[in-house]
């Protein structure tokens, strides 16, 4: 979060239907890494932003299919505070990274679970 905005990405990998995706940075924890540490690393790698962990927002659970296999996934999301960095410094897995007003993110992110997390962050900031 920075001035009522969150960082969003357009990954190079397309959705199953071939469309571009507007998403929050996320990924798998590496060996020995907590979900919060993974969130901080992924935001740094995928969006070029160094952040500070504020609090957990919640988990999103879903299924997807890869190579004909159905896979269950749980993604933990966190409210983060911007510390430094530039969105132009994102990695090769990301086509574009940019700041977006949190209200817009809650409406425009591709996946419902991520829109819900943006709404939770917005509510949290309004009640702080």
N, C-alpha and C positions, 0 to 999 in steps of 0.2 A: 504494500500500500504506500502510496505517495500522493498527498493532496487529493484524496478521494478517488484515486485511480488505482487500477491494478494492472499488472503486466500480463499480456496475453500473447499467444504464439499461433502461427500458422505452420504446423509441421510439414515437412516435405512428404511424409506418408499421407496418402489420401484416405478418406473414409471408405467403407466397404462398397458404397454406391458410386465411388469415383469422384466425389465432391471434395473440395478443400475444407479443412476443419479449422475453426477458431476455438482455441482451447487454453486452459491454464497449464503452465509447465508442470510436469509430473514424471515419475519414473519409479523404477524398482530400487529398494534399498540394496546397497552393496553389502558384502560380507562384513558383519559386525557393526553395521550402521543402523541407527534408530530411524523410524519414519520421519521424525523431525529433522535429523541430520540429512536424510535423503532429500527432503523438500528443499532445504537450503542449498544443497549441491545442485539439484536439478534446476532451480531458478537461476543459479549462477551460470550453469552450462547452457541451458536452453534459452535464457533471456538476457544474459550478460549482467545480471543484477546481483549484488551482494545484499543480503537481507538479515534481519534479526527475527527470531521466532518470538511471536507474541503469545499465541494460544492455539490449541487445536480447534478446528471448525467442525470436523466430523469425517465420516467415511462414506464413500460411494462404492456400492457393490454392483457388479454387472458381469455378464457373460459376453464373450466374443468368440469368433471362429477364426482359426488360423490353420492353413493347410489341412482343412477338413476336420480339425480337432476343436471341440468345444472347450473353452478355458474360462474358469471362474477367476475374477480379479477383484481385489479390494484396494482402493486408493484412499489414503489418508490425506486430508487437506488441512492446512494451517493458515492462520492469519499471520502474515509477515509484515515487517516494517522495513521500508527501503533504507539502506545505509549508503550505498554508492553503486557506481557502475553505469554502463550505457547499453541500451537494448540493441544497439548495432553490433555489439560484441557477442552475439549468440553463436551457437555451434552449427555444424553442417546439417544436423537433423531438422533444422528449423529454417523455413523459407523467410519468415518475417516475425519479428518480435516488436511489440509496441505497447504504449500505455493507453488504457481505455478507461473512461469513467466507469466506476463500479456499477452505477445504475444501468448503463448500457451493457456491461458485461452480463448482468443478471438477466437481460433480455436476449442478448445476441450470441452468447457462447453456443456452440453447436449441440452439446450434450446437456440434457436436463439436469443430471446430477451436478455438473459444474455450474450451471445457472443457479441451482439451489445453494451451492457453496458461496457464490458471489452474493446472493440474497442474504445468507447468514452473516457474511462479513459486513454487509451494509447495515443490517440490523444491529450488529455488535458495535459498530462505530457510532451509530445514532444514539445508542443507549450508554455509551462510555462517558 
